[in-house]
Amino acid sequence: MKPHYQRMAIGIDFGGTAVKAGLVNEAGAVLDRVQAVTTDIQTHGAWLDFVGQCLRRFGAGRRRPMGIGVGVPGFTDFEKGFIYNLTNVPGWTRVPLAGMIRKRFGLSAFVDNDVNAMALGECAYGAGRRYRQAVFATLGTGVGGAVVIDGRLYRGAYSMAGEIGHMSINLHGRRTPEGRGGLETYVGNMRLVAAAKRALHATTASGHLAGRRSLLRDLAKNDLQRLTPKTIALAARRGDPLAREIFDTMADCLATAFASVTYLLQPEVIIVGGGVAQSGRVLFDPLRRHLRERLHPFFAERIRVIPAVLGADAGLIGCAALVFQASKG
């Protein structure tokens, strides 16, 4: 058997705007990478042609990938390598993608939800590599989640476990197709910005402006359409009361869901990734505080909440890790 650092696999992070492919060794290093615009290879045939191009490039010389792992933004059946539907990518409904890859290229292939792949990447090579029991959450437009038990992804009965973003945190909350009061109806990029705009645009009962004073106005140059989560995080780091209040509210919402997860699964660690998680202490300090407030000391003393470390490569590396993990049985 080859030493682990010589075994290689291709990871493909299939996103709504870009498809990122990389050749990854079993130490988690990305040796080469290629990227395409999703709309340029949107048909099944064009997408497989892109994979063929990657194989020709990555397989040059003595490099021989042992398989292909694909992470997709939608519901999948991991055991069957089947895509039920992809969010924001038309034409990818009920697609047996793993079988198509195996048939065309003669390589083992695995297809999973993209957040599962990110979680596996972080737990195999990133922030979670020291832990066997972990929960992963990613904060972006919405909230994604994944569960790792005994070092392996837990997918549930139908490959859809870990949907933390749809966990209800409000008994009488907003209704969505996913249920009522779901976490991601309160947390995410746009929720942060919307909360800031509401506070800055507030009016009195008589219709007069009564918006909060805030550094956010200066950072956005008085154009609230320029507000972003990064802007709000910057204001919070500079001590702006409104920005800190917005992050505190979001942290409390997350802690509400994380407390339930902790009581149910008792993980060693909760790893938080995604764009909003890059806000640093303005998010993690109140998140840890609120989580402690919602847990019995026995649980609170044992759970860690830490940021992800692999960044944009987490999904790509995790997709390759699907291949390596499968080879170990």
C-alpha positions in Angstrom: 0.0 0.0 0.0 1.2 3.5 -0.8 2.2 5.7 2.1 -0.7 8.0 3.1 1.0 11.1 1.7 1.3 9.5 -1.7 -2.4 8.5 -2.0 -4.4 11.1 -3.8 -8.0 11.8 -4.6 -9.9 14.5 -6.4 -12.3 16.7 -4.5 -15.0 18.7 -6.3 -16.9 21.4 -4.5 -19.9 21.9 -6.7 -21.3 25.4 -5.8 -24.1 27.5 -7.2 -21.6 30.0 -8.7 -18.4 28.1 -9.1 -17.2 24.5 -9.3 -13.8 24.0 -7.6 -11.8 20.9 -8.1 -8.5 19.9 -6.5 -6.0 17.1 -6.3 -5.6 16.3 -2.6 -3.2 13.9 -0.9 -4.1 11.9 2.2 -2.3 14.4 4.4 -4.9 17.0 3.4 -2.6 19.1 1.1 -4.1 20.5 -2.1 -1.5 19.7 -4.8 -3.3 21.3 -7.7 -6.6 23.0 -8.4 -8.9 24.1 -11.2 -12.1 26.2 -11.1 -14.9 26.8 -13.5 -18.0 29.0 -13.5 -21.0 26.8 -12.8 -23.2 28.3 -15.6 -20.4 27.5 -18.1 -20.6 23.7 -17.3 -24.3 23.5 -16.1 -25.4 20.6 -18.3 -24.5 17.0 -17.2 -22.3 16.5 -20.2 -20.4 19.7 -19.8 -19.9 19.0 -16.1 -18.5 15.5 -16.9 -16.2 17.0 -19.6 -14.8 19.4 -16.9 -14.1 16.4 -14.7 -12.3 14.7 -17.6 -10.2 17.8 -18.1 -9.3 17.7 -14.3 -8.3 14.1 -14.6 -6.0 14.7 -17.5 -4.4 17.6 -15.7 -4.2 16.0 -12.2 -3.2 12.6 -13.6 -0.1 13.8 -15.3 3.2 12.1 -14.5 3.0 9.6 -11.7 -0.1 11.1 -10.0 -2.9 8.7 -10.0 -6.1 9.7 -8.1 -7.8 6.8 -6.4 -11.3 8.3 -6.7 -13.5 11.4 -6.9 -15.6 12.9 -4.1 -18.2 15.6 -4.9 -20.0 17.9 -2.5 -23.2 19.6 -3.7 -25.6 22.3 -2.3 -28.7 20.1 -2.0 -30.3 16.9 -0.8 -28.4 13.7 -1.7 -28.5 10.0 -1.0 -24.9 9.2 -0.1 -25.3 5.4 -0.3 -26.6 5.6 -3.8 -24.5 8.6 -5.0 -27.7 10.3 -6.0 -28.7 13.9 -6.1 -32.3 14.7 -5.4 -32.2 18.4 -6.2 -29.6 21.2 -6.2 -30.3 24.6 -4.8 -29.9 27.3 -7.4 -28.6 24.9 -10.1 -31.3 24.1 -12.7 -31.3 20.8 -14.4 -29.8 18.8 -11.5 -32.9 17.0 -10.2 -32.8 13.2 -9.6 -29.3 12.7 -11.0 -27.3 9.5 -10.2 -24.0 11.4 -10.3 -21.7 8.9 -8.7 -22.8 6.2 -11.1 -22.3 8.6 -14.1 -18.7 9.3 -12.9 -17.9 5.6 -12.4 -19.3 4.7 -15.8 -17.4 7.3 -17.7 -14.0 7.4 -15.9 -13.8 4.0 -14.2 -13.0 5.5 -10.8 -14.7 5.1 -7.4 -17.0 8.1 -6.8 -18.9 9.5 -3.9 -21.5 12.3 -3.6 -22.5 14.1 -0.5 -24.1 17.3 0.8 -21.5 20.1 0.7 -21.8 20.9 4.4 -21.1 17.3 5.2 -18.0 17.5 3.1 -16.9 20.7 4.8 -17.4 19.0 8.2 -15.4 16.0 7.2 -12.6 18.2 5.9 -12.5 20.1 9.2 -12.6 17.0 11.3 -10.0 15.1 9.3 -7.5 17.9 8.7 -8.7 21.1 10.4 -10.1 22.4 13.7 -11.7 19.1 14.6 -8.9 16.7 14.0 -8.4 16.1 17.7 -12.0 15.2 18.3 -14.1 12.1 17.6 -17.6 13.6 18.5 -18.3 16.9 16.7 -21.0 19.1 15.3 -20.3 21.5 12.5 -22.3 24.6 11.6 -21.6 27.0 8.7 -23.0 30.5 8.8 -23.6 32.1 5.4 -26.8 33.1 3.7 -28.4 30.5 5.9 -27.1 27.9 8.4 -25.9 24.5 7.4 -24.9 21.7 9.7 -23.4 18.3 10.0 -22.7 15.7 12.7 -19.6 13.5 13.2 -19.9 10.5 15.6 -17.0 8.3 16.4 -15.0 10.1 13.7 -17.5 9.4 10.9 -20.2 11.5 9.4 -23.7 10.7 10.7 -26.1 11.0 7.8 -29.3 9.6 9.4 -31.9 7.3 7.8 -32.1 9.2 4.5 -28.8 11.0 4.2 -30.3 14.3 5.4 -29.3 14.5 9.1 -27.6 17.5 10.6 -29.9 20.3 9.3 -29.2 22.6 12.2 -30.5 25.6 10.3 -34.0 24.2 10.3 -34.1 23.4 14.1 -36.9 25.4 15.7 -35.8 27.9 18.3 -39.1 29.7 18.5 -42.4 27.9 19.3 -44.4 30.6 17.6 -41.8 31.7 15.0 -42.0 32.4 11.4 -43.4 29.8 9.1 -41.2 28.5 6.2 -41.4 25.4 3.9 -39.0 23.8 6.4 -41.2 24.4 9.4 -41.7 27.1 12.0 -39.2 29.2 14.0 -36.2 27.7 12.3 -32.7 29.0 13.3 -31.9 30.3 9.9 -34.9 32.5 9.9 -33.1 34.5 12.5 -29.4 33.9 11.7 -27.3 34.5 8.6 -25.7 37.2 6.4 -28.9 38.9 5.4 -30.4 38.6 8.9 -27.5 40.6 10.3 -27.8 43.3 7.7 -31.6 43.5 8.0 -31.4 43.9 11.8 -29.0 46.8 11.4 -31.1 48.5 8.8 -34.2 48.2 11.0 -32.4 49.8 14.0 -31.0 52.6 11.9 -34.3 53.2 10.1 -36.5 53.1 13.2 -39.4 55.6 13.4 -41.6 56.9 16.2 -45.3 56.4 16.3 -45.8 59.8 14.6 -43.5 58.8 11.8 -40.4 60.7 12.8 -37.0 59.1 12.3 -35.7 57.7 15.6 -32.9 55.5 14.3 -30.1 54.5 16.6 -26.8 56.5 16.5 -24.1 54.1 15.2 -20.7 53.9 13.7 -22.3 51.8 11.0 -23.6 55.0 9.3 -20.0 56.3 9.0 -18.6 53.0 7.8 -21.4 52.7 5.2 -20.9 56.4 4.2 -24.5 57.0 5.0 -25.6 54.5 2.3 -27.2 51.6 4.2 -27.3 49.5 1.0 -23.5 49.2 1.5 -23.9 47.5 4.9 -22.4 44.0 5.0 -21.7 41.5 7.8 -18.1 42.5 7.6 -19.0 46.1 8.2 -21.1 45.2 11.2 -18.3 43.0 12.6 -15.8 45.9 12.1 -18.1 48.3 14.0 -18.6 45.7 16.8 -14.8 45.3 17.1 -14.6 49.1 17.5 -17.1 48.9 20.3 -20.2 50.2 18.6 -23.2 49.4 20.9 -25.7 48.6 18.1 -23.3 46.3 16.2 -22.5 44.5 19.4 -26.1 44.1 20.2 -26.8 42.6 16.8 -24.1 40.1 17.2 -25.2 39.3 20.7 -28.8 38.6 19.5 -27.4 36.3 16.7 -25.2 34.5 19.2 -28.1 33.9 21.5 -30.1 32.4 18.7 -27.2 30.1 17.8 -26.7 29.2 21.5 -30.4 28.2 21.7 -29.9 25.6 18.9 -26.5 24.5 20.1 -27.7 23.9 23.6 -30.4 21.5 22.3 -27.7 19.8 20.1 -25.4 19.5 23.1 -28.0 17.8 25.3 -29.1 15.5 22.5 -25.6 14.4 21.2 -23.1 15.6 23.8 -20.4 16.3 21.3 -16.9 17.3 22.4 -16.8 20.3 20.1 -19.0 22.5 18.0 -17.0 23.9 15.0 -18.4 27.0 13.4 -17.4 28.0 9.9 -18.7 30.2 7.0 -18.3 33.9 6.4 -20.0 35.2 9.5 -17.8 33.0 11.7 -14.8 35.0 10.5 -16.1 37.9 12.7 -14.0 36.4 15.5 -14.5 37.3 19.2 -17.5 39.6 18.5 -19.3 36.4 17.7 -17.6 33.7 19.7 -17.4 35.5 23.0 -21.2 36.1 23.3 -21.9 32.7 21.7 -19.9 30.9 24.4 -21.4 33.0 27.2 -25.0 32.3 26.0 -24.3 28.6 25.6 -23.1 28.4 29.1 -26.2 30.1 30.4 -28.4 27.5 28.6 -26.6 24.4 29.8 -26.2 22.5 33.1 -22.6 23.0 34.3 -21.8 19.3 33.7 -22.4 19.9 30.0 -21.2 23.5 29.8 -17.8 22.6 31.2 -17.2 19.9 28.6 -18.3 21.5 25.4 -16.0 23.6 23.2 -17.1 26.1 20.6 -14.3 26.9 18.1 -13.9 28.5 14.6 -13.2 26.4 11.5 -9.7 26.9 10.1 -9.7 25.5 6.5 -11.7 28.4 5.0 -12.8 28.1 1.4 -10.8 24.8 1.0 -12.8 22.9 3.6 -15.3 21.6 1.1 -12.8 20.6 -1.5 -10.5 18.8 1.0 -13.6 17.2 2.6 -14.7 15.8 -0.7 -11.4 14.1 -1.2 -11.6 12.8 2.3 -14.8 11.0 1.3 -12.6 8.8 -0.9 -9.9 8.2 1.7 -12.5 7.3 4.4 -14.3 4.9 2.1 -11.0 3.2 1.3 -10.5 2.4 5.0 -13.9 0.7 5.2 
